[in-house]
Each structure stands twice: as structure tokens, then as C-alpha cells.
Amino acid sequence: MKKALKIIRNLIVFVLWTFLFVFLSQKLFILIWNFDILSPYSWNIISDFWNKGGSFKTYQDIIFLTFLLSLPFLYFFGLRKAKKLNYANMFLAVFHRFFNEKIDEPERIVLKGMKSTQQYVDDVKNELESLKPEKNQEASSIRANVLKKISEETKK
């Protein structure tokens, strides 16, 4: 059961990460270089340029080629990181933040008229002493008498 859930989770992460990565990289390439990575027309332009002996001379062309070649590495690196995320905590954190903003609770609670820690310790000691049974006076006198007799007999 755990393996099946893990496979389903990984499949969902894979699909969502692929969609997000392709969408963002397509928008980035269109915005910066006016190149649509999903369009065959854009790839034909690059292919014709390369087949006609074109070369990359400007820094913008070199950066374009570097980004284009780094896309697979960025994809797998991001997929690996996306699989390690704990989505349940992220999902619950959003709701936790949402519900905490709705409730007007103070950030900290100030208690007035509280005793100091030492007063609490003294109060607890007094209560414990009051709960102890009182020593039996007869038992202590009997013990004292027994000790006297033992000490007298050892002296003889």
C-alpha cells in the first residue's frame, strides 16, 4: 500500500513539475529571446541557421545556447528537489496562516498578579509538609528507651 501511494505521489509530482517547468521556461525564453521552445517553427529557424554555417558571436547568443543546453539539467535537478518536498506541511501551513489571521488573538499573554517562582516553590513545600503525617511521640520515646538499654548493656 505504501509503495502504491509513493508511486502515485511521485507521478503527481512528476506531472505537475513537468507542466510548471515547461510553462515557466517557455515564458522565459519568449520574454528574453523571442524563442518558443514548444514551437517547431522556432526550432526550424535555429536548424536553418546552424546548417547554413551560422555561428554564435554575441554574448546574447552564447547565453541563449547555454540556457538551452542547461534546460534538461535544471529540469532533473528541480524534479529531484520537488520529490523531496513535504507537500502536506506546505498545504497545512497555508490554512494555518489563513485561519490565524482571521482570529484576533494577542501575540503573547500577559498574566498580572502572578507570584514569583520562589513563592511557588515555598508554597509547594509548605503544602507538602502539611500533608506529611506527624511523628508519633510515643514511637520516638520508645526508640530512645531501646537505645538507652542497648547502650547500657554494651557497656557491661
Backbone as numpy.savetxt, mean C-alpha at the origin, in Angstrom:
# Nx Ny Nz CAx CAy CAz Cx Cy Cz
-9.03 -23.27 -8.27 -9.85 -22.08 -8.27 -8.98 -20.82 -8.27
-7.91 -20.83 -7.44 -7.03 -19.67 -7.38 -6.32 -19.44 -8.71
-5.94 -20.53 -9.37 -5.26 -20.39 -10.66 -6.19 -19.80 -11.70
-7.44 -20.22 -11.68 -8.40 -19.70 -12.64 -8.64 -18.21 -12.41
-8.77 -17.82 -11.14 -8.96 -16.40 -10.84 -7.73 -15.58 -11.22
-6.56 -16.16 -11.02 -5.33 -15.46 -11.38 -5.23 -15.29 -12.90
-5.61 -16.32 -13.63 -5.59 -16.24 -15.10 -6.59 -15.20 -15.59
-7.78 -15.19 -15.00 -8.79 -14.21 -15.39 -8.32 -12.80 -15.07
-7.72 -12.62 -13.90 -7.21 -11.30 -13.51 -6.12 -10.84 -14.47
-5.18 -11.74 -14.78 -4.11 -11.39 -15.70 -4.63 -11.08 -17.09
-5.64 -11.81 -17.53 -6.24 -11.54 -18.83 -6.90 -10.16 -18.87
-7.61 -9.82 -17.80 -8.24 -8.50 -17.74 -7.18 -7.40 -17.71
-6.13 -7.60 -16.92 -5.04 -6.61 -16.86 -4.38 -6.49 -18.22
-4.15 -7.61 -18.90 -3.53 -7.59 -20.22 -4.37 -6.80 -21.23
-5.66 -7.06 -21.26 -6.54 -6.37 -22.21 -6.60 -4.87 -21.91
-6.80 -4.54 -20.64 -6.90 -3.12 -20.28 -5.58 -2.39 -20.51
-4.45 -3.01 -20.16 -3.16 -2.36 -20.37 -2.88 -2.18 -21.86
-3.20 -3.19 -22.67 -2.99 -3.08 -24.11 -3.80 -1.93 -24.68
-5.07 -1.87 -24.30 -5.93 -0.79 -24.79 -5.39 0.57 -24.37
-5.04 0.73 -23.12 -4.54 2.00 -22.60 -3.21 2.38 -23.26
-2.31 1.42 -23.39 -1.00 1.71 -23.99 -1.13 2.12 -25.45
-1.91 1.39 -26.22 -2.08 1.72 -27.63 -2.75 3.08 -27.78
-3.77 3.33 -26.97 -4.46 4.61 -27.05 -3.53 5.78 -26.74
-2.79 5.67 -25.64 -1.90 6.76 -25.24 -0.73 6.94 -26.20
-0.13 5.84 -26.65 0.99 5.98 -27.58 0.53 6.52 -28.93
-0.65 6.14 -29.38 -1.18 6.67 -30.63 -1.40 8.18 -30.52
-2.01 8.62 -29.41 -2.24 10.06 -29.21 -0.93 10.83 -29.12
0.06 10.24 -28.43 1.36 10.90 -28.29 2.07 11.04 -29.64
2.07 9.98 -30.43 2.73 10.04 -31.74 2.00 11.00 -32.69
0.69 11.03 -32.64 -0.05 11.97 -33.49 0.23 13.40 -33.05
0.27 13.62 -31.76 0.49 14.98 -31.24 1.89 15.49 -31.57
2.91 14.66 -31.40 4.28 15.13 -31.57 4.75 15.03 -33.03
4.55 13.87 -33.70 5.10 13.67 -35.02 4.05 13.54 -36.13
2.79 13.67 -35.82 1.71 13.52 -36.79 1.82 12.15 -37.48
2.06 11.11 -36.68 2.21 9.75 -37.17 1.24 8.87 -36.40
0.34 8.22 -37.13 -0.64 7.32 -36.51 -0.09 5.90 -36.57
0.22 5.34 -35.41 0.84 4.01 -35.40 -0.14 2.91 -35.81
-1.42 3.19 -35.84 -2.41 2.19 -36.24 -2.82 2.32 -37.71
-2.34 3.34 -38.37 -2.73 3.58 -39.76 -1.71 2.98 -40.74
-2.17 2.14 -41.66 -1.24 1.60 -42.68 -0.67 2.71 -43.57
-1.41 3.78 -43.76 -0.93 4.90 -44.59 0.35 5.50 -43.99
0.38 5.70 -42.68 1.58 6.25 -42.04 2.76 5.31 -42.17
2.52 4.02 -42.04 3.61 3.05 -42.16 4.10 2.98 -43.61
3.22 3.16 -44.58 3.63 3.17 -45.99 4.54 4.36 -46.27
4.26 5.51 -45.66 5.11 6.69 -45.84 6.52 6.40 -45.34
6.64 5.79 -44.18 7.96 5.46 -43.62 8.65 4.41 -44.50
7.91 3.42 -44.97 8.48 2.38 -45.82 8.99 2.97 -47.13
8.21 3.83 -47.77 8.65 4.48 -49.01 9.89 5.34 -48.77
9.88 6.07 -47.65 11.03 6.91 -47.31 12.29 6.07 -47.15
12.16 4.94 -46.48 13.32 4.07 -46.22 13.78 3.39 -47.51
12.83 2.92 -48.34 13.18 2.23 -49.59 13.81 3.15 -50.62
13.52 4.42 -50.56 14.10 5.38 -51.51 15.46 5.89 -51.04
15.97 5.31 -49.97 17.31 5.67 -49.50 17.31 6.84 -48.54
16.20 7.11 -47.91 16.13 8.22 -46.96 16.92 7.91 -45.71
17.39 8.94 -45.06 18.14 8.76 -43.82 17.62 9.75 -42.78
17.86 9.39 -41.55 17.44 10.25 -40.45 18.57 11.24 -40.17
18.30 12.51 -40.41 19.34 13.52 -40.27 19.10 14.45 -39.09
17.87 14.71 -38.78 17.58 15.67 -37.72 17.37 14.94 -36.39
17.49 15.69 -35.32 17.28 15.11 -34.00 15.84 14.65 -33.81
14.91 15.36 -34.42 13.51 14.98 -34.30 13.27 13.61 -34.93
13.92 13.34 -36.06 13.79 12.02 -36.71 14.42 10.92 -35.86
15.56 11.22 -35.25 16.24 10.23 -34.41 15.42 9.93 -33.16
14.85 10.96 -32.57 13.99 10.76 -31.39 12.74 9.97 -31.78
12.18 10.26 -32.96 11.02 9.51 -33.45 11.36 8.03 -33.59
12.49 7.73 -34.21 12.90 6.34 -34.39 13.16 5.66 -33.05
13.78 6.40 -32.11 14.05 5.84 -30.78 12.75 5.49 -30.06
11.79 6.40 -30.10 10.50 6.12 -29.46 9.77 4.99 -30.15
9.86 4.93 -31.46 9.17 3.88 -32.20 9.76 2.51 -31.86
11.09 2.44 -31.73 11.73 1.17 -31.40 11.58 0.80 -29.93
11.36 1.79 -29.08 11.22 1.50 -27.65 9.79 1.14 -27.25
8.84 1.27 -28.16 7.44 0.94 -27.82 7.26 -0.48 -27.29
7.82 -1.52 -27.90 7.62 -2.87 -27.35 8.21 -3.03 -25.96
9.36 -2.43 -25.71 9.98 -2.54 -24.39 9.14 -1.81 -23.34
8.66 -0.64 -23.69 7.79 0.11 -22.76 6.49 -0.64 -22.49
5.97 -1.30 -23.53 4.73 -2.06 -23.37 4.92 -3.20 -22.37
5.97 -3.99 -22.54 6.19 -5.14 -21.65 6.57 -4.71 -20.24
7.33 -3.63 -20.12 7.67 -3.11 -18.81 6.40 -2.64 -18.08
5.55 -1.91 -18.78 4.29 -1.44 -18.18 3.35 -2.58 -17.85
3.31 -3.60 -18.71 2.46 -4.76 -18.44 2.93 -5.49 -17.19
4.23 -5.61 -17.03 4.77 -6.26 -15.84 4.41 -5.49 -14.57
4.52 -4.17 -14.63 4.16 -3.34 -13.48 2.66 -3.38 -13.22
1.86 -3.40 -14.28 0.40 -3.43 -14.13 -0.07 -4.73 -13.50
0.62 -5.83 -13.77 0.24 -7.11 -13.18 0.54 -7.16 -11.69
1.50 -6.35 -11.23 1.89 -6.37 -9.82 1.03 -5.46 -8.95
0.25 -4.58 -9.56 -0.55 -3.64 -8.77 -1.69 -4.36 -8.05
-2.06 -3.82 -6.90 -3.19 -4.35 -6.14 -4.40 -3.46 -6.44
-5.23 -3.91 -7.36 -6.35 -3.10 -7.82 -7.47 -3.01 -6.81
-7.61 -4.01 -5.96 -8.65 -3.96 -4.93 -8.38 -2.80 -3.97
-7.13 -2.64 -3.53 -6.81 -1.53 -2.63 -6.99 -0.19 -3.32
-6.63 -0.10 -4.60 -6.80 1.16 -5.33 -8.29 1.50 -5.45
-9.10 0.49 -5.76 -10.53 0.69 -5.92 -11.16 1.12 -4.59
-10.79 0.44 -3.51 -11.34 0.78 -2.21 -10.84 2.12 -1.70
-9.62 2.50 -2.07 -9.08 3.79 -1.64 -9.87 4.94 -2.24
-10.35 4.77 -3.47 -11.16 5.81 -4.11 -12.47 5.99 -3.33
-13.11 4.89 -2.99 -14.36 4.99 -2.24 -14.12 5.49 -0.83
-13.03 5.08 -0.23 -12.71 5.54 1.12 -12.53 7.06 1.13
-11.81 7.57 0.16 -11.59 9.01 0.05 -12.92 9.72 -0.23
-13.75 9.13 -1.09 -15.03 9.74 -1.44 -15.94 9.84 -0.22
-16.04 8.76 0.55 -16.93 8.77 1.71 -16.38 9.60 2.86
-15.06 9.66 3.01 -14.49 10.48 4.07 -14.66 11.96 3.80
-14.72 12.37 2.55 -14.93 13.78 2.24 -16.37 14.18 2.55
-17.30 13.26 2.44 -18.71 13.56 2.68 -19.02 13.73 4.16
-18.31 13.04 5.01 -18.57 13.10 6.44 -17.70 14.21 7.03
-18.32 15.10 7.78 -17.56 16.20 8.39 -17.07 15.78 9.76
-16.00 15.03 9.78 -15.40 14.61 11.04 -14.17 15.46 11.29
-13.90 15.77 12.54 -12.66 16.50 12.80 -11.45 15.60 12.54
-10.35 16.22 12.22 -9.16 15.44 11.92 -8.59 14.78 13.16
-8.76 15.42 14.31 -8.29 14.82 15.55 -9.29 15.11 16.65
-9.28 14.31 17.65 -10.22 14.45 18.76 -9.46 15.00 19.95
-9.98 16.08 20.53 -9.35 16.67 21.71 -10.25 16.37 22.90
-9.72 15.68 23.89 -10.46 15.34 25.09 -10.07 16.32 26.18
-11.06 16.95 26.75 -10.78 17.94 27.80 -11.08 17.32 29.15
-10.37 17.80 30.17 -10.61 17.34 31.53 -10.09 15.94 31.78
-9.15 15.48 30.99 -8.61 14.14 31.18 -7.46 14.20 32.19
-7.30 13.14 32.91 -6.22 13.04 33.90 -4.91 12.73 33.18
-3.83 13.00 33.88 -2.54 12.66 33.31 -2.32 11.15 33.44
-1.33 10.66 32.78 -1.04 9.23 32.80 -0.67 8.77 34.20
0.09 9.57 34.92 0.50 9.19 36.27 -0.71 9.08 37.20
-1.69 9.96 37.03 -2.90 9.88 37.84 -3.66 8.59 37.55
-3.69 8.17 36.27 -4.34 6.91 35.94 -3.61 5.74 36.58
-2.29 5.76 36.56 -1.52 4.68 37.16 -1.78 4.62 38.66
-1.79 5.77 39.33 -2.07 5.79 40.77 -3.47 5.29 41.08
-4.45 5.69 40.27 -5.83 5.23 40.48 -5.94 3.72 40.32
-5.27 3.17 39.33 -5.32 1.72 39.11 -4.66 0.99 40.28
-3.52 1.51 40.77 -2.85 0.88 41.91 -3.76 0.90 43.14
-4.42 2.01 43.40 -5.32 2.10 44.55 -6.48 1.11 44.43
-7.02 0.99 43.23 -8.13 0.05 43.04 -7.66 -1.39 43.24
-6.46 -1.71 42.76 -5.93 -3.07 42.94 -5.68 -3.37 44.41
-5.16 -2.40 45.15 -4.91 -2.61 46.57 -6.21 -2.81 47.33
-7.25 -2.10 46.91 -8.55 -2.25 47.61 -9.17 -3.61 47.31
-8.81 -4.21 46.20 -9.37 -5.52 45.85 -8.63 -6.67 46.53
-7.40 -6.44 47.01 -6.63 -7.50 47.67 -7.29 -7.85 49.00
-7.33 -9.13 49.30 -7.89 -9.50 50.61 -6.95 -9.05 51.73
-7.56 -8.67 52.82 -6.75 -8.23 53.97 -6.07 -9.43 54.60
-4.88 -9.17 55.16 -4.15 -10.26 55.82 -4.85 -10.60 57.13
-4.92 -11.85 57.36 -5.54 -12.32 58.59 -4.54 -12.13 59.74
-4.95 -11.39 60.75 -4.06 -11.10 61.87 -3.73 -12.38 62.66
-4.70 -13.25 62.76 -4.46 -14.48 63.49 -3.41 -15.34 62.80
-3.44 -15.36 61.44 -2.47 -16.18 60.72 -1.07 -15.65 60.92
-0.92 -14.34 60.93 0.43 -13.79 61.12 0.92 -14.03 62.55
0.00 -13.99 63.53 0.44 -14.27 64.90 0.77 -15.75 65.08
0.05 -16.63 64.42 0.35 -18.06 64.50 1.71 -18.33 63.89
1.99 -17.69 62.76 3.29 -17.89 62.12 4.41 -17.39 63.03
4.18 -16.25 63.62 5.21 -15.71 64.51 5.47 -16.66 65.67
4.41 -17.23 66.26 4.56 -18.18 67.37 5.31 -19.42 66.92
5.00 -19.93 65.73 5.68 -21.12 65.23 7.15 -20.83 65.01
7.46 -19.68 64.45 8.86 -19.31 64.23 9.62 -19.19 65.56
8.96 -18.64 66.57 9.62 -18.52 67.88 9.95 -19.90 68.43
8.97 -20.82 68.34 9.18 -22.16 68.87 10.30 -22.87 68.12
10.34 -22.71 66.81 11.39 -23.36 66.03 12.75 -22.79 66.39
12.84 -21.51 66.55 14.13 -20.89 66.88 14.56 -21.29 68.30
13.59 -21.45 69.24 13.95 -21.89 70.60 14.46 -23.32 70.59
13.85 -24.15 69.80 14.25 -25.54 69.78 15.60 -25.72 69.10
15.89 -24.89 68.13 17.20 -25.02 67.46 18.32 -24.51 68.35
18.00 -23.60 69.28 19.00 -23.11 70.22 19.39 -24.18 71.24
18.49 -25.06 71.57 18.74 -26.10 72.58 19.61 -27.10 72.04
